[in-house]
Amino acid sequence: MHSQLFAPLLALVLWTFVMCAWLYATRIPAISRLKIVFDQTKPSADFHAQLPPQVRWKADNYNNLLEQPTLFYAVVVTLALLGADGPLNLALAWAYVGVRVVHSFIQATVNIVLLRFSAFMLGTLILLGLTIRACWLVF
């Protein structure tokens, strides 16, 4: 089975790996530069608190990409299995991916909460739209 909806799905998976690489590309040098030692007898929050905020932001975003987008993957696979990969669903899926990439850049660079929240809410509304369209076909 081939569906055009798999392209935005895989693009978001690849973007998650980009953020993972960015996370380690900033975290490892920071750990070395600041001589931070992980003490396994302490909570991991103590370790993370020693990292500069600009370094933590990348990890926070990586974690965010493993949260709500899992719903996106499920909805997109559902739509693909239903053969509902028409122009509107495809546009919504790509829009969701685009908004998540923008959200990542905001969080990983300037981390202005109002901007980040705006991107998050826009993505949430797009995802809700995709979900409603999938529900319409299933129910």
Secondary structure, DSSP 4 states (H G I P E B T S, - for coil): ---TTHHHHHHHHHHHHHHHHHHHHHHHHHHHHHT----TTS-HHHHHHTS-HHHHHHHHHHHHTTSTHHHHHHHHHHHHHTT---HHHHHHHHHHHHHHHHHHHIIIII--HHHHHHHHHHHHHHHHHHHHHHHHHH-
